[in-house]
Every structure is written in C-alpha cells, then in structure tokens.
C-alpha cells in the first residue's frame, strides 16, 4: 500500500515506485526470472498486494517465488513480520520490511510499501511497482507457469484490458481512498460521485458479459475484485462509500461472488486481517481502533448464476490445485 498525501484537501497517492523490473532475460536491469531467487512480500489486508497473491496462485508460481506475509497492522515505520515465529521473516531473516528497503544502495525514501519483491541473495527490494509486477508475472515468468495456467494478459486484448483497468484504478481502486481520506466536504463528494458513477458503468458493462474483457478472467477482473471484496467490510462504512453496499448492487454482487468462488480468489481472502488493518491502522478515521464484528461473510458462498453468461474462468486452461497449508486462509464459517 503506497504512502499518501493531501493536496488542496484531496487525497493523492504517492506513486514513486522502484523502476527496476524482473524479466525473462534479465534485461534491462539485471534481474532475471529465476526459481527460488525472489521472495514476494505481501499483506493479506492490502488490496494492491492482494492482486499479486491472486496472480501468483492462478499462474502456479508458488514453486518459483516464495511468499512472506506481514501482519495486518503496521506502524508509521514499517510493515512487520509479526505473524512469524520470533516476529522475523524465516527466509529474509528480518523483522521489518523496512530493512529490505534500506538495504538497497539508494535507501529508497518514498516509503515502505507492499507488495514488494526482495532478492533473497542480497536482501534488497527489487521492485514495489504492483501494476508492473503482475503484468510481468503473466508475461516474463512463463517458463515457471503451471500446466493449465490462464493467460491473464493476452496480447490481443491488452489495449482493452489496459483501458478498463485504468478506469477501475482511477475511479474505484483509488476512488475509495479519495472518499476515505478526503480532507474537505467538497473533495469527498466529488470522489463519492465519481466512484459510484464508475460502479454503475461497470454494472452496465457486466450485465450481459461474465468478465470485464474477453471470455475469461484477465488482469482487469483481478484489479476490480480486490476492491469489491473489501467494499462492504471496510469501504462502505470506514471510508463513507455508503450510497449502496456491494450486496445491494445486484450485477456487481453476483460478479464478485462468481470470482470469489473461483479457485485463486476467495481462497486468498482473509476478512479478519482486512478489517484489522483498516480499522486499527487508520486512527485518524477510527480513533477507538474498534474492529467491527460484521458483516457476515457467508453470503459470499451463495449461488451467483453468472455461468449462464458463457465464458469460463480459465479459458483453455484449468483451475489451480489446493492452497498449501502454509498459505491457507480461514474458511468462512
């Protein structure tokens, strides 16, 4: 999750990400896609990190890229590995993700964000550019994809995926934050209307098609899902995005449940950690740090009926296998 600031009472996201990339041949930055060389560090709470978790699982990259999971509540200094024994990441040997950022030659000052990919050889963060990260998982790590992995960023559809994903990013992914962190009534109301206008547009788009672009899951769907799955639990109340709950928007609610019930999506969601992060970290919004007990998550498993629209989740591929015990999330009860 990126550092944030206010400009003229409006929320602005800091997007000064590390420019290096991991590519199939290691060009241009010297970081080649290699098994066991890198560790993906995420928080289950963070929507930007969550997309990398989904893509890694859908493509079957677990055997090539290990994953470290921070605790959901961070301080002003860093995300920390307080879920691990001794509160130290077992592979990187550090208690704070900040240590891997500061190990870089440039020290990287903009902020400690997740997701981050760390080079295990030297303990330095290679990249924290979440958008580029998942695109590279799809296009640069193909030698390590599982059999039956879907093409999440098909070349023929990239222009449309990019166009839709950018609208989703500006108005929905980032839009909920503009609502939640607005410093002035007018700024909040502009963000609020922009968010729900885009959600209405997405509802219309998805009314007669199962997925946002093409006939199977792509990057565009993953980027929308990570906001939708947090909407009723966090954004509706905590961020004042309260015109409608997701569960009151029939098309988007059915679409989100369809994805949630697809292997690789719901089995990466931890509602307890999501709520803990937002309600216990944003003390300027929630000074009591009380974490709500609801909403009931079991409706995520109810029938959605989206199969009638055609298409298939994985295109010509098939679903990933079960989640490993080490990376499993609590089942909905």
MIDO-816529 format. One record per residue (C-alpha): x, y, z; residue in one letter. Coordinates in steps of 0.5 Angstrom, whole numbers. Example, Ala and Ser with C-alpha at 12.3 -4.5 7.8 and 13.67 -1.06 7.14 Angstrom:
    c1    c2    c3 r
    25    -9    16 a
    27    -2    14 s
***
This chain:
    c1    c2    c3 r
     0     0     0 x
     3     7    -2 x
     5    13     2 x
    -1    18     1 x
    -1    26     2 x
    -6    31     1 x
    -6    37    -4 x
   -11    42    -3 x
   -15    38     2 x
   -16    32    -3 x
   -12    25    -3 x
    -6    24    -7 x
    -3    17    -8 x
     5    17    -8 x
     7    13   -14 x
    14    14   -14 x
    16     6   -15 x
    22     3   -16 x
    23     3   -23 x
    27    -4   -24 x
    24   -10   -27 x
    25   -17   -26 x
    24   -20   -34 x
    25   -27   -37 x
    32   -25   -40 x
    34   -20   -34 x
    34   -14   -39 x
    35    -8   -38 x
    36    -8   -30 x
    40   -15   -29 x
    34   -18   -25 x
    32   -25   -29 x
    26   -29   -27 x
    30   -35   -23 x
    26   -40   -19 x
    28   -39   -11 x
    32   -32   -12 x
    26   -28   -10 x
    21   -27    -4 x
    14   -24    -5 x
    13   -20     1 x
     5   -18     2 x
     0   -16     7 x
    -7   -20     7 x
   -10   -14     8 x
    -7    -9     3 x
   -11    -9    -4 x
    -5    -8    -8 x
    -1   -13    -5 x
    -7   -18    -6 x
    -7   -18   -13 x
     0   -20   -13 x
    -2   -26    -9 x
    -8   -28   -14 x
    -4   -28   -20 x
     2   -32   -17 x
    -3   -37   -15 x
    -7   -37   -21 x
    -1   -38   -25 x
     2   -43   -21 x
     8   -39   -19 x
     9   -41   -12 x
    14   -46   -13 x
    18   -41   -16 x
    17   -35   -12 x
    16   -36    -4 x
    12   -31     0 x
    13   -27     6 x
     6   -25    10 x
     7   -19    14 x
     2   -17    20 x
    -4   -13    18 x
    -3    -7    23 x
     3    -3    21 x
     6     3    25 x
     9     9    22 x
    16     6    21 x
    14    -1    17 x
    10    -7    16 x
    13   -12    20 x
    13   -20    20 x
    10   -21    27 x
     6   -27    24 x
    12   -31    24 x
    16   -34    30 x
    20   -29    33 x
    17   -24    29 x
    22   -25    24 x
    21   -27    17 x
    24   -34    16 x
    27   -33     9 x
    30   -26    10 x
    32   -26    17 x
    29   -19    18 x
    23   -16    23 x
    21   -11    19 x
    20   -10    11 x
    24    -3    12 x
    30    -7    13 x
    30   -10     6 x
    28    -3     3 x
    34     1     7 x
    39    -5     4 x
    38    -2    -3 x
    44     2    -5 x
    39     8    -6 x
    36     7     1 x
    29     8    -2 x
    26    14     2 x
    19    15    -1 x
    16     9     4 x
    16     2     6 x
    10    -1     2 x
     7    -8     0 x
     7   -11    -5 x
    15   -12    -5 x
    20   -17    -9 x
    26   -18    -5 x
    32   -21    -8 x
    34   -27    -3 x
    41   -27    -5 x
    43   -20    -2 x
    36   -18     2 x
    35   -12    -2 x
    28   -10    -5 x
    28   -10   -13 x
    21    -7   -14 x
    15    -5   -11 x
    11    -3   -17 x
     5    -7   -16 x
     2    -6   -23 x
     8    -8   -27 x
     9   -14   -22 x
     3   -17   -24 x
     4   -16   -31 x
    11   -19   -31 x
     8   -25   -27 x
     4   -26   -33 x
     9   -25   -39 x
    16   -25   -36 x
    15   -32   -32 x
    12   -36   -37 x
    17   -41   -36 x
    15   -42   -29 x
     7   -42   -30 x
     4   -49   -28 x
     0   -53   -33 x
    -6   -50   -35 x
    -5   -43   -33 x
    -9   -38   -36 x
    -7   -32   -40 x
    -8   -26   -35 x
    -6   -21   -40 x
    -7   -24   -47 x
    -3   -20   -52 x
    -9   -19   -57 x
   -13   -16   -51 x
    -8   -12   -48 x
   -10    -5   -50 x
   -18    -6   -48 x
   -15    -9   -41 x
   -11    -3   -40 x
   -16     2   -42 x
   -21    -2   -37 x
   -16    -3   -31 x
   -14     5   -32 x
   -21     7   -31 x
   -22     2   -25 x
   -16     4   -22 x
   -17    12   -22 x
   -24    11   -20 x
   -25     5   -16 x
   -19     2   -13 x
   -16     9   -12 x
   -23    12   -11 x
   -25     9    -5 x
   -19    12    -2 x
   -20    19    -4 x
   -27    18    -1 x
   -24    16     6 x
   -18    21     6 x
   -22    27     4 x
   -20    33     8 x
   -26    37     6 x
   -33    36     4 x
   -33    38    -3 x
   -27    33    -4 x
   -31    28    -1 x
   -37    29    -5 x
   -33    29   -12 x
   -30    23   -10 x
   -36    20    -8 x
   -40    21   -14 x
   -34    19   -19 x
   -34    12   -15 x
   -41    11   -16 x
   -41    13   -23 x
   -36     8   -25 x
   -39     3   -21 x
   -46     4   -24 x
   -42     4   -31 x
   -38    -3   -29 x
   -45    -6   -27 x
   -48    -4   -34 x
   -42    -7   -37 x
   -42   -13   -33 x
   -50   -14   -34 x
   -49   -19   -40 x
   -42   -21   -40 x
   -39   -25   -35 x
   -32   -22   -35 x
   -29   -15   -36 x
   -25   -16   -42 x
   -26   -23   -46 x
   -29   -29   -44 x
   -24   -31   -38 x
   -21   -28   -32 x
   -16   -22   -34 x
   -12   -17   -30 x
   -18   -13   -31 x
   -22   -17   -26 x
   -17   -18   -21 x
   -16   -11   -20 x
   -23   -10   -19 x
   -24   -16   -15 x
   -19   -13    -9 x
   -23    -7    -8 x
   -30   -10    -9 x
   -28   -16    -4 x
   -27   -10     1 x
   -33    -6     0 x
   -38    -8     5 x
   -33   -10    10 x
   -29    -3    10 x
   -30     2     5 x
   -38     3     6 x
   -37     5    13 x
   -30     6    14 x
   -29    10     8 x
   -36    13     8 x
   -37    10     1 x
   -44     9     3 x
   -49    10    -3 x
   -50     3    -3 x
   -47    -4    -1 x
   -44    -8    -6 x
   -49   -13    -3 x
   -54    -8    -6 x
   -51    -8   -13 x
   -54   -14   -16 x
   -50   -15   -22 x
   -43   -13   -18 x
   -45   -17   -12 x
   -46   -23   -17 x
   -40   -22   -21 x
   -36   -21   -14 x
   -39   -28   -12 x
   -37   -31   -18 x
   -30   -29   -18 x
   -30   -31   -10 x
   -32   -38   -11 x
   -27   -39   -17 x
   -20   -42   -14 x
   -15   -37   -13 x
   -19   -31   -11 x
   -24   -33    -5 x
   -18   -38    -2 x
   -13   -32    -2 x
   -18   -27     2 x
   -17   -26    10 x
   -23   -22    12 x
   -20   -21    19 x
   -14   -19    17 x
   -17   -14    12 x
   -21   -11    18 x
   -16   -11    23 x
   -11    -7    18 x
   -16    -1    16 x
   -20     0    23 x
   -14    -1    27 x
    -9     3    23 x
   -13     9    21 x
   -13    12    27 x
   -15    19    25 x
   -21    16    22 x
   -23    11    27 x
   -19    13    34 x
   -22     8    38 x
   -19     2    34 x
   -25    -2    35 x
   -26    -7    29 x
   -33    -9    27 x
   -35   -16    28 x
   -39   -16    22 x
   -41   -16    16 x
   -43   -24    16 x
   -38   -26    10 x
   -42   -33     9 x
   -46   -30     3 x
   -40   -30    -1 x
   -41   -37    -2 x
   -48   -36    -4 x
   -51   -38   -12 x
   -49   -33   -17 x
   -52   -35   -23 x
   -46   -32   -27 x
   -45   -38   -31 x
   -51   -37   -36 x
   -47   -31   -39 x
   -42   -36   -42 x
   -34   -36   -42 x
   -30   -40   -37 x
   -25   -37   -31 x
   -19   -40   -34 x
   -20   -40   -42 x
   -17   -46   -45 x
   -13   -48   -38 x
   -16   -50   -31 x
   -16   -49   -24 x
   -10   -49   -20 x
   -10   -54   -14 x
   -11   -53    -7 x
    -7   -48    -3 x
    -2   -50     1 x
    -3   -51     9 x
     3   -45    10 x
    -1   -40     6 x
    -9   -42     7 x
   -13   -37    10 x
   -19   -39    15 x
   -25   -42    12 x
   -32   -38    12 x
   -36   -40    18 x
***
